[in-house]
Amino acid sequence: MTLEQLARQGRRQASMTTAMTVTSMMHQIRKESIKQAFSDFENVRYRYELVNVIGGVSYYDDSAARSNEATWFSFNNLGENVIWITYADNIDCDELIPQVKKYVKAVICLGNRKERFHSVYDNILKDNIVDCDNIDDAVRKASKMAVDGDSVMFSPACNVNDGFVCFNERGDYFKQCVKSLM
């Protein structure tokens, strides 16, 4: 069928023809091709990215998660016993209370509004909130707190102004700090 013939059919018929063509082509895709596509897929860097496993503790870089929603989904992926390294600059941190109750073992706080995090999370986490001045210190403190089976996740959950040019640079620095633990 030529494009001209397709155009003469009218919009509804052209849509139906297109849908049927796509459907018939989908049936021609081999299962092996689909399996290969999924196995070749690489995780997005800086978004729930496994950096390393050290002493049974998994370290995740989620530095691209600059909203509560993004961090919310990462908690769901990790499950329980998360040590969350984050920035206290998140003025809406109370939106994450259900996730923190369910998944977080401790919070390591960077940033300028640490008292806000303490007021929101101290009762939930039984005072397991640690304040830090930089990412390197936060990673070292997380490694001391973590036990086999825990996950340490660096997820800002807000836009941050901390001297790094962008989240990529911040995430790369987090990865360097994790690698320095070995």
N, C-alpha and C positions, 0 to 999 in steps of 0.2 A: 504494500500500500504506500502510495506517495504522500507527501505532506499535504499536497493540494487535495487529494481525495479525503484525507483525514479532516482537513479544515471544512470541507463541504458537509460533513456529517453533523455538524452542530456541536456545541459545547458538551452537552450531556453525553452524546454518543462518543465523542472524542475522549472524554474522561473514562468512559466504560472501556473503550478499546485500549487505552493506555493501561488501565488497571489490569485488564485481562492479559496484556502483553507482559507486564511486570510479573504477574502471578505465574504465568507459564515459564518465564525465565527463572523464577525462584525454584521451581520444581527441577530445573536442570542443574542446579548447584549441587555438587556432590557433598555428602556428609564430611568427607575427609577435608574438603576445602574449608568448610565451616570450622572444623576442629583446628585446622592449621591457623586460621585467622585468629581464633581465640588464644591459641598457644603462643602466637607471635606478638600478641598485644603486650605493650610495655606500660607499666604504671606511669601516671603523670608525675613528673618530678615536683618535689616540694608539696605534694598533696597526699597525705597518708602514705608516705614513702618509708619503707623499712630501711633504716640506715645500717644497723648491725644488731647482732645478738651477742651479748657479753655476759657470761655467767648465768645464762638462762633468762636474762632480762632483755626484752626487745625495745629498741630505740627507734622512734618514728619521727620523721620530719614532716610536719603539717604546716609549715610556715606560710604557705599560700592561703591557709584558712584565716581570712581576715574578717570573718563575720561569725556571729553566734550560730547561724544555721550550718555553716561549713564545719565548725567544730562539733556541733551536735551529731552530724553524720559520722564523723570520725570516731566519736565515743561509741556509737552503735557498732562500728566495725571492730573496735578493739575489745570490747567486752569489759569485764571487771578488772580491778586492781591496776588502775591507771594512775601514774604519777604525772600530773598535768603541769607542764611548764608553760606559763602564759604571761601576758602583760595585764597589769591591773588598770590600764587606761580604758578598759571596757566599762563604760558607764552603765550599760545594760546587762551586766554580768548575772543579774538575778534571773534572766531568761533561761539560763543553763542549770538552774537548781535541780530540775528532775533528772537530768543527765548526771550531774555531779553526785546526787544521792545514789544513783544506781551504779555508777561505774568508777568514781574517783576515790582513790585511797588517800591522796595528798595533793596539795597545790603548791607549786613553787612560783612565787610572784615576782615579776619584774615590773618596772614602770613607776609611775608617779602617784597612783591612787590606791596604794596598798591598803589603807584603812577602810576603803569601800569594800574590798574583797573580804577583809576580816569581818566586817559587819554582816556581810551576806552569808559567808561560808563557815565561820568559826563554829557555830552550833552544829552544823551538818557534819563537818569533818573532825569534830572533837579536837580542835586546835591544831590539826595537821596542815597548817599553812606556814610556809617558810618564805621569808623575804630575801631577795637577792638583788644585787646591783647590776649583774651582767650575766650573759648566757653561759659563759665558761663556769662561773661559780654555781649557777643553777644546775648544770649538767653534773658537776662533781657532787653536789648535795643530793641530787636525784639518785646517783649511783650508790651513794651510801645508804639511802632509804630503801632502795629496791631490793627485793628478794627474787629468787627463782620463780618464774611465771608471771612477774609483773611486766607492765609496759610503761615506758616513759615516752610521753608524747609532747613535743614542742608545737603548740598551736596557739597563736596570738589571740584569735577570736575578735580582733579589732584592727583598725589601721594604726600603725605604730610610727612614731617619730623618735628613733633611738640612735641616729647617727649612721644607720645603714641606708644605702641608696634605694634598695628595693627588697622585696621579700626573698628574691633569689640569693642575694648577697647574705642576708640574715640566715637563710636556710643552709647555705654553704658553710657559714661560720659554725652553726650548730653541728653540722656533720663533722667538721674538724675537731670540735670539742669532744664529740663522742669517740672519734678515732683516737684521740689522745688518752682515753681511758685504758686502752689496750697495752 
